Amino acid sequence: MNTINLKSLRVLAVCSVGLIFTACGKQEQPTADAEMSSAPVEVAAKIPVTTASAEARDLYMQGVALADDLHATDAHSMFTKAVAADPHFAMAYMQVAQSSLSTAEFFAAVDSAKATAAGASEGEQLIIAALAAAAENDQAGQLSALTELLAMYPQDERAHVRMANYANGQQDFASAIAHFTHATEINPDFAVAFNGLGYAHRSAGNLDGAKAAFAKYIELRPEEANPYDSYAELVMEVGDYDAAIENYSKAVEIDANFLSAYAGLSISHSLKGEADLAQEAAASMLAAARNPGERRNAMFQSATSYLFAEDNDAAIAVLEMMLADALENGDHAAAGGILEYMGDIMLVAGNVEKANEYIDGALDHRMLAGFSEANQAQANRTHLYKSSIAAMIADDNETAADRAAEYAAAAEMHGTTFEKRRAHELAGYIAMGNGDHETGLTELAQANQLNPVVLYWTAYAHNELGNTEQAMDFANRAANKNTLSGNLPFFRNDALALLAELSAE
């Protein structure tokens, strides 16, 4: 058993190729499950909707119904019409932000929501405050606003769903499950809560609970595409790719514009080794796209399908087209995410010089994206994280360690939970590079356990230490779980090869 070769340290951590402002992580805060009913309750049981325009209210409620069923593009159209009908409609601006098609639009809508919030109810002001805090990576402020909201409206199911979504971002799945469950108890017909409950159970490893929640979701919304899409993700996660394809196909039959299902079809076929069918699904996704964001999502799916097939050149070619599309539309934030992913591909290939070119370009575009100071600081930390990995792969261990230490200090002071987990990830790789696999495991155990990269290198370290059973468990999770992760294409074949090697011993 050999010490880890840093030249093969293909360490990727993709948040999003589109909106990357607060992205994949939430800042570590106390858990949210104890906040359900400790404060005095307002007379109103539900958070009001404040607008002077009956037309705007009607458009807003149509948008909410569409958003509940994951028709984001159509919902966005309704919310933009609502603010046109009432330019002082704070909650409609909030919804425009949450359904926005670009980062620039997101921040503009958040600013409009804040500017008009004084005319809204206190509950609505708290919702806007939570969103504004999240947009600035102020997760303490986000939790504070959501906690106050729940204390004020403990019988509002949507307030519980907001807190559950926050807890999910913390990977505090027990709290998420508690709040989603409470929402279903308040309103047994609230399909959104059952969908969220299914995902929370799945993330917590309770597949039976996830299956039951998704079954109820299908029962409540049998005419909608998303329940079948959600169930397909569950069965794909457990390796039943044919059942996943069947359910994704049903979602597409119900709604030909439901792009998530095309993506799921593409991934399912990739996981089955059906590269041509995976590309066909990505092409269908592109054909169904109705705006630049959807178009780039489809191109990204094509690129990842090529990566599953180990065709890096084809993947880069698609991402180049995707980058051109983003720049044509003036979306520098999206361009930054695309360039970062291209850098990841070059890190996988061991081309550190080209990787650094892409990583530097990603930072340059994020600085052009109109981010706030907090988000620019986060972009700089991301660049530091990526460049530390590049130094590891280049065998520049001193630079790698220095950058990792600098990143850890910045993440501890200003970072989100996601970033703090990344700091442990870097520390784990550095320890393993020095032959200290025990410390590596200790650090990786504190990293993101939903990241196939972390799972793969955990399996590797266990194997180096002779822990065969643990190595097989983590290799299986790296290869076959988190199937929607953009990191999975880079590590799946390695994880499967390790599994085969261990099984043969």
N, C-alpha and C positions, 0 to 999 in steps of 0.2 A: 504494500500500500504506500503510495507516494504522497508527498506534500502537494497541496493544491498548486496548480500551475496558473499563475496570475494572467498569463497570456490567453488562457481559455476562460477567464472570468467574465462571462457574458452577462453583465448585471444590468437589467433594464427595469424601469419602473414608470410605466406610462400612466398618466392621468387621463388626458383627453387630448385629441388632436384639434378640438374646437375650442370650447370655453375652458380656460385654465386658471381663472381668477382665484377661486377657493378650492376648486378641484377635488382631489380624492380624499382629503383628510379633514378631520375636525380637531380643534384644539382640546387637549385633555382637560376635562372638568369632572366634578362629581357626577355620579350617575343620576338619571332623571326619574327613576321609578318611585321615589319617595315624595314626589311633588304633586300628588293627585288631588288632595282636598284639605290642605292645612290652613288655608286663609279664608276670610269671609267671602261669601258668594254674592255676586250682584243679583238683582231681581231677574234680569234677562238670563235665560239658560244658554242662548246661542249668541255668538258674535254677530252684531248687526252688519248690514251692508249700507254704507252711507253715500247717497248720491241724491242730487236735487232733480235728476232726470229719470223719468219712468222708462224712456227709451234706452238710456245708458244702463239702467238696472237690468232690463230684459236682455240686452246684449251681453252684459256681464254674466248673468246666470246661464245663458246659452254657452258662453265660453267655459264656465266652471264645469258644466255637464260634459262638454267635449274633452276638457283636460282630464276629468275623472276617468274617461275611457281611453286616455293616452292618444287622443287626436290633437297633438300639440300644434301642428301647423294651422288647422282649422280653428282651434281655440285661440291662438295668437291673433288671428284675423278678427275674431269677435272682441277680444280685449282692446285691440287698437281702435275698433269702431266705437267701443264704449267710451274711451277717453276722448275721441272726436266729438261724441255727443255731450260729454261733460268733462271739460278740461280740468276740472277740480276734483276728479274722482280718484282719490289716492289709491284705493285698493285695486282699481283697474290698472293703474300704472304698475303696481306691485306684480300683478299677474302678467302684464306685458314683459316685465323683467324676467319672470320665471319661465316664460315661454319664448324668450327672445331668440332671434336667429343669428345673432352675432354678439361678441363681447361688448363692442361699442354700444349697441342697442341696449344691452343689459344695464350697463352703468348709467346710460342716459335715463332709462326708465326708473332705476333706483333713485336717481337724483330727483326726478319728477315726483315720485312717490313721497320722498322726504319733504319736498317743497310744498306739497298739498296735504300733508298728514294732519296739520292742525285742524282742518275741517272734518276730520274723520272721528269715529268713536275711539275711546281709550283702548279698546281691544284691538281695533284695526291699527292704531298707532303702534301697539306692541308688536304686531305681526310685521309691520314695516320696519320697526327698529331691529327686529331679529334678522330680517333679510339684509338690512344695511350693515349690521355688524358682521354677518357672514361674508358679505362682499369685501369687507376690510380685514378679513381673517381674525376678527375679534370674537373668538368663540365663547369667551366669558360673557361678553355682552349679549351674544345670541342666546345662550342658555338662560341668562338672567331675564331677558324679555319673554322667552317661552315659559319659564317658570311662573312669572307674574301673570301671563296670559292664562295658564292652566288654573292658577289659584282663583282667578276672576271668573273663569268659565269652565268649571270642572265637568260640566255635563255637555260640553260641545265636542262632538266626536272629531271634528277637524282640528281642534286644538290638540287633542291627543295624538292625532296622526302627525302633526308638525313636530311634537316632541319625540315621537317614535322615529321619525326620519332623522332627527338630530342624533338620537341614540345609535341608530344604524351607522351614521357617519363616524361615531366613536368606536364602532365595533363592540358596542355594549348591547349585545343582542337580547339579553335577558330583559333589559329595560325596554327595548323596542317591542319585544313580544308583549310585555305587560301593557304598554300604551296602545298598541294595535288591538289587543284583546279588549281593553276597556272601551275603545271606540266601537267595537262590534257589539258589546253589551249595551251601550247607549243606543245604538242604531243597528239592529240585526240585519238590516237591508243595505248597509253602507259597504258597497262592493270594494271601494278603494282600500278600506281597512283590511279586508280579507286578502287582497293582493299583497299589501305590505306585510301582513302577518305570514303569508307563505314564504316570502323572501327572507324574512327574519328567521323563521324556523329553519329554512334551508341553510342559511349562513351559520346558524348555531349547530348544524349537524343533525337536527331533528327532522328527518325526511318524512316520517309518518305525519308529523304535525304540518309540514309544508304541503303534503299531498292533500290532507283534509282541508286546509285553508283554500288551496287552489280549486278543489272540487266545489266548495261552497261558492267561490268566486264565479266559476262556470255556471253554477246553478242560478246565481243572481243575474248574470249578464250573458246568457247563451247566444245572444245575437251579435255580440261584440267580438272583435278579433283578439284583443289583448288577453283575455282569460286563457285562450288556447296557446298564445305565445308564452305566457308565464308558465303554464304547465309543461310546455315543450322544453323550456329551460331547465325545469326540474328533472325531467327524464333524460335530457342530454347530460346533465350533471352526473347521473348514475350510470351512464354508459349505454342507455337504450336509444341509440341514434335513429333507428327506424321509427320508433314511436315519436321521437322529437320531430322528425321530418313529416310524419303524418299530421301532427298538431300544428306545426308551422304552416304546412300547406293549407290546412283548414282555415287558419287565420288569414292567409292571403286570399282564399276564396271568399271570405266574408268581406274583406276590405283590401282591394288591390293596391291601395296607397299606404298600407301598414308596413313601413320599411323595416321595422325591427324583425319582422318574421322572415323577410328575405335574408337579412343578416344571419339569423339563426339557421336558416336552410343552408347557407353557404358554410357556416362553421360546422354544422352536422356532417355535411358531405366531406369537408376537409378532415374531420376526425375519423371518418370511415375510409379515408384514403382516396376519395373520389374527386380528384382535383378538377377535372373538366366540369363536373356538375356543380362544384363549389363556385367556379367562375361564372357558370350560367346563372346561378342565383344572384351573384353580385351584379351581373349585367342586367338582370330583371329589376334589381333594386335601383340601379342607375336610371333605367327607363321610367320607373315610377316616381323619381325625384321631382319635386315641384319648386325647389328654391336652392340657392347656393349651398346652404348648410346640409340639406338632404343629399345634394349631389356629391359633396365632399365625403359625407358618411359612406355613400355607396362606393366611391373610389377607394376609401380606406379599407372597406371590406374586401375589395378586389386585391389590394396590396397584401393584406394579411393572409388571404387565400394563397397567394403566391409564396408567402413565407412558410406557410404550412407545407407547401410542396418543395421547399428549400430552393426556390428560384429567386434569389436576392436581386438579381439584375432586373427582372420583370417587376418586382415590388418597387424598386427605386424608380423605375420608369413611370409607374402609375402615380407614385407620390410626387414626382416632378410635375405631372399634370395637375395634381391636386393643389400643389403649391402655386402654380400659375393661376389657377382658378381663384384661390384665396387672395392673391395679390391683385388680380383684376378687379376684385370686389372690395379692395382696400381693407381686408381683414388681416391685420398684422398679428393679432393674437392667434388666429388659426394658423397663420404661416409659421409662427413660433413653434406651435405644437407639431406641425408637420416636419419641420426641420429637426426638431428633437428626436422624433421617431426615426428619421433618416440617419441621424447620428447613432441611434441605438443599433440599427442594422449594420453600420460600419464597425461599431464596437464588436458585434458578433463576428464579423468577418476578420477582426484583428487589424483593421485599417485605422489606426489611431489618428493619423494625420487628417484623414478625411472626416473622421468622426468629430474631431475638434473643430473642424471648419463648420460642420453642421451645427454643433452645439453652440459655437460662438454666434452663428447666424440666428439661431433660435432666440438668444438673449437680445440681439440687436432688434429683432422684430418686436419682441415683447416690450422693449423700451419705446418703440414707436406706436404702441397700441393704445396710448392714452390711459394707462393704468394709474391708479393712485399710488402714493408713496409706499403704502403697505404692500401693495401688489407688485410694485417694482422691486421692493426688497425681497419678496418671495421669489421672484424671477431670478434675482441674483443668487439666492441660496440654491435654487434648482441648478443653475449653471455650475456652482461650486460642487454640488453633489455629483453631477455628470462628469466634470473634469477630474474629480478624484478617482472615479472609476477608470477614466481614460488613462490616468497615470498608473494605476494598478496594472492595466493590461500592457502598458509600455514598459513594465518592470521598473518604473521610477518610484520605488517604495517610499522614499523620503518625502517626495512631493505628495504622493497619495495620502500618507499619514498626516502631513501638515494640513492638507485641504480637508480631510475627514475631521480633524480636530476643530478646524475653523468652522466647518459646517455644523458639527455637534454643538459648539458653543452658541452659534447663531440660532439654531433650532431650539435650543433650550430656553433662550432668552425671548425669542420672538415667534417661534414656529408653531405650526399646528401639530396635532397628534400624528398625522401622516408624516410630517417631517421629522419628528422625534423618533418615530419608528425607522425612518430612513437612516438616521444617525446610528442606531443600533445595527442596522444592516451593514453599513460601511465598516463599523467596528468588527463585526463578525467576519467579513471578508479579509480584513487586514490581519486579524488573529489567525485565520486559516492559512493565509499566505505565509505566515511565520511558523506554520506547522503546529499551532496551538488549536486543535480542533475542539477541545473541551470549552475553551473560552469562546470559540466561534459559535458553538451551539448555544451557549448562554446568551450571547448577544443576538443571534438570529431568533431565539425564542421570544425576544422582545420586539422583533420587527413585524412587518405586516404579514399575518398568517393567511391572507387571501391572495398573496402574490406568488405565482408559480415559481418565480426566481428564488425567492426566499425558501420555498418548500424544496426546490431541487437541491440547493446548496446545503440545506439541512440534511437531506438524504445522503448527499455526498459525504458530509462530515461524519454522520453515523456510520457509514460504510467504512471510512478510514479508521474509525475506532473499533470496528468489528461488531457493531450493533446491528446485526442483520435484520432483525424483525422491525426495528425502528426505521432503518434505511428503506426497507420495502414499503412501509406505511407512507413515509413522506414522498418516496418516488411515485407511488400510486397517486397520491394527492396532487403532486406536481404535474403529472401527465394527464389526469382525468378529471380534476376538479377545476373550479374557476374558469369554466369553459368560455366565458365571454371576455376574459382578460386579453388585452392586446399584447401582453407578455407571453402568452402561452405558445404561440408558434415558434418562438426561439428555443424553447426548452423541452418541448414535448418528446421529440425523438430521443434526446439525451436521457430523459427520465424513463422512457420505455426501454431503452437499451440497458439502463441500470437495473430496471426491474427484471429483464430477461437474464441478465448476468447473475443477479441474486437468486433468482428462481432455479438456475441451473446448478447452483452450489450444493 
